[in-house]
């Protein structure tokens, strides 16, 4: 009888223990929204970088073609080789691994915040992404002269490696929680966004976009001189002059660089603010995450337009 009574008393405790062992942390809607939004930014950023690079190569070909057409360069000096890579491709060599690391973190965060186990990553290790970004920084220096301050460079590269590897570390941590993951990621995310912002240029005249802007202005001057020569050439009829002018004008309107860089800088700013609010449990976290979602949506719309272009 005593044994039976002991078992009766023990059964409820065993039931409670089993229920606790199978329990998951409740979903974290705000963290899930942030992770989902950030994960969606990675492919859009890649598409914009590729579009900027394509336009820059086209601008190089246009510069050579105008010089040849205006008679400033002889046929013997004309080069028909493919246009060389420029500042847009160089900055992409930093932005792509940076956004990949952010996307790795976002994917793991979204899984944990949704109450699901974190799956192992299938992409390159964080150290490889950091090395790719370091090589990209050398390309940026050569192409545009942009050199982030050493503390920003070192912290940003370390942040890329750490953010990319963070989901795997959290997956191997018993009892991992969303607040713990967000807190560990916070300084790394800030370092990565600071590096990417320094490479792009926080303001239109700074960093890579400042160098690209200067090159665009030089091309504008070449095109203006060419159009002046076309207008003064009496051998051309109105229709021919119209076609030439229309072609030059359309190329200027198709330049994606400054708008794309501005959208990327805005995204980095809203991401940093939203993540800091989430880490601190700030009362305006939902509003800041909504701003991030809007920035990602704008980036996605620009990327889709770039794909169609």
ABEGO torsion letter per residue (X at the ends): XAAAAAAAAAAAAAAAAAAAAABBBBBBAAAAAAAAAAAAAAAAAAAAAAAAAAAAAAAAAAAAAAAAAAGABBAAABBABBBBBBAAAAAAAAAAAAAAAAAAAAAAAAAAAAGBBBBBBABBBAAAAAAAAAAAAAAAAAAAGBBBBAAAAAAAAAAAAAAAAAAAAAAABBGBBAAAAAAAAAAAAAAAAAAAAAAAEABAABEAAAAAAAAAAAAAAAAAAAAAAAAABAABBAAAAAAAAAAAAAAAAABAAAAAAAAAAAAAAAAAAAAAAAAAGBAAAAAAAAAAAAAAAAAAAAAAAAAAX
